[in-house]
């Protein structure tokens, strides 16, 4: 009788394990990488904001804000953790 009770929970446990390895764990890894990227921002880095605007880090105001130059003499203040989506990496084409 107790074997049938445990047997009913095996599919639920299996589903949780699958969700953990395919959804939860990769999302945590991505969030950790984003946090490290945001912490290592420095002046001159090209970034993409969460709104899709590409700009260059002009100055770091404090631990929460950065100022991004999006055009000549046009700067915007962006929250570091939520406002910056990614670094722009440009690779030179070898001839």
Secondary structure by P-SEA (a helix, b strand, c coil): caaaaaaaaaaaaaaaaaaaacccaaaaaaaaaaaaaaaaccccbbbbccccccccccccccccbbbbbccccbbbbbcccccccbbbbbbbbcc
